[in-house]
Amino acid sequence: MRRFTSLLLTLLLIFSLAACAAPSGDPPSSSTEGNTAAPSEDPENPAPEPEDPAAQEPEEPAAPPEPYEISDPTEEKEGYVPWNGVVEHLFFHPVIAYPELAFDGDAQANGLDDFMVTVDEYNKILQSCYDKGYVLVDIADVWSETAGEDGQPQMVRNTLYLPEGKKPLILSYDDTNYYPYMLENGLAYKLIIGEDGKIASWGLDPKGEEVISRDLDAIPILDKFVEEHPDFSPFGAKGCLSLTGYEGILGYRTQTDTKDWDEAREANRQKEREAVKPIVEELRRTGWTFGSHTWGHIRLGTLSLETIQADTERWETEVGSLVGETTILFYPHGERPDGNDWKNTGPVFRYLQSKGFRVFASVGIESFSFIKKDICAVICDRLHPDGTTLRHSRDRYLQFYDAKDIMDVDVRPQREIDWS
């Protein structure tokens, strides 16, 4: 009996050791029925906290941006032919997404009618320019700074090499700052990067509902048009964004206000500055460039040199620090410094040139340009598709489009049209 008991104990010990040596991959029983006691724990060697499975999952890397190639139109290429003729230049203000808000009879309606086009009109203008053989070039590629025979810097007009049968076109966009009055009158509120990684607009529709779109603002509309018609931009150029700074840039309130400022406002400004940086980076990457429209949208022909100096320094601090250096200056109100910039080179023009500006753009009735002889600078005029020229300057724009085919008469205020 003792021998049997001893044998039984030996067998139990063997089975116990075998169980302890079971492979770690064998799952323990998951049954907890009837077990209400907490597991024992050594206070000096507590069991490690279980890791959150979600925390162990690596974050999905952001999709890399689609490759975008920008090339130099001044380099000779096989199949491309030299162009030394006029380089046309059209400029727009932000486009009207919701005409029912813009043209509602309030105090802003006629001004919006005068100076802007609707989304529908803008789309038709782009299509017409494409159909007529225009291709986009960057304004900064049309002229270059070089040393003259006397060793002094001067501007020269570059020969552009274009696909045969094509004509060059510069596009620029004034006041792409999205001022508060625009937000109340049917325009986009700001630019953002959409879920697809592309530039889009953010705003509110007439019902007050949030809208993210690539079809309601001039900038993403042109991006899409080039995606669908890559031969419209054979060098990757898009347009030059003409920025003020007194209401921030691109819909972000990056400006200071010296009249009423505190730490909270400054903290918000810094937050807005950080938010706009990836927008600027993506615009630059995809062929957009930037120019100054002065910080305060000031009149360069009438204000004092001291006022213009202070404004320029503020633009450099608040806008140039975000978008980078630029050689392009777009005159607010089309007002020329020193009375007449192509006949005079006065103290205002000399100061602005000393700050790095080389191309000075006004507004006119043709794409005029003139290389100044006494200073390293170019002045040029731009044409302005808007309600005013759609109503009153049809003949002047026929090389680009026919206002009769473009103007959305039904949604605009019922004002005079003098098409011949």
Stockholm file with secondary structure:
# STOCKHOLM 1.0

chainA/1-420         MRRFTSLLLTLLLIFSLAACAAPSGDPPSSSTEGNTAAPSEDPENPAPEPEDPAAQEPEEPAAPPEPYEISDPTEEKEGYVPWNGVVEHLFFHPVIAYPELAFDGDAQANGLDDFMVTVDEYNKILQSCYDKGYVLVDIADVWSETAGEDGQPQMVRNTLYLPEGKKPLILSYDDTNYYPYMLENGLAYKLIIGEDGKIASWGLDPKGEEVISRDLDAIPILDKFVEEHPDFSPFGAKGCLSLTGYEGILGYRTQTDTKDWDEAREANRQKEREAVKPIVEELRRTGWTFGSHTWGHIRLGTLSLETIQADTERWETEVGSLVGETTILFYPHGERPDGNDWKNTGPVFRYLQSKGFRVFASVGIESFSFIKKDICAVICDRLHPDGTTLRHSRDRYLQFYDAKDIMDVDVRPQREIDWS
#=GR chainA/1-420 SS CHHHHHHHHHHHHHHHHHHHTSCTTSCCCCCCTTCCSCCCCCTTSCCCCCCCHHHHSCCCCCCCCCCCCCCCTTSCCTTEEEECSCCEEEEECCCBSCHHHHTSSSTTHHHHHHHCCBHHHHHHHHHHHHHTTEEECCGGGTEEEEECTTSCEEEEECCEEEETTCEEEEEEEETTTCCHHHHTTTCCCEEEECTTSSEEEEEECTTSCEEEESSSSHHHHHHHHHHHCGGGCTTCCCCEEEECCTTCBTTBCCCCCTTSCCHHHHHHHHHHHHHHHHHHHHHHHTTCEEEECCSSCCCTTTSCHHHHHHHHHHHIIIIIHHHCCCSEEECGGGCCTTSCTTTCCCHHHHHHHHTTCCEEEEECSSCCEEECSSSSCEEEEEBCCSHHHHHHCTGGGTTTCCHHHHCCTTTSCCCCCCCC
#=GC SS_cons         CHHHHHHHHHHHHHHHHHHHTSCTTSCCCCCCTTCCSCCCCCTTSCCCCCCCHHHHSCCCCCCCCCCCCCCCTTSCCTTEEEECSCCEEEEECCCBSCHHHHTSSSTTHHHHHHHCCBHHHHHHHHHHHHHTTEEECCGGGTEEEEECTTSCEEEEECCEEEETTCEEEEEEEETTTCCHHHHTTTCCCEEEECTTSSEEEEEECTTSCEEEESSSSHHHHHHHHHHHCGGGCTTCCCCEEEECCTTCBTTBCCCCCTTSCCHHHHHHHHHHHHHHHHHHHHHHHTTCEEEECCSSCCCTTTSCHHHHHHHHHHHIIIIIHHHCCCSEEECGGGCCTTSCTTTCCCHHHHHHHHTTCCEEEEECSSCCEEECSSSSCEEEEEBCCSHHHHHHCTGGGTTTCCHHHHCCTTTSCCCCCCCC
//
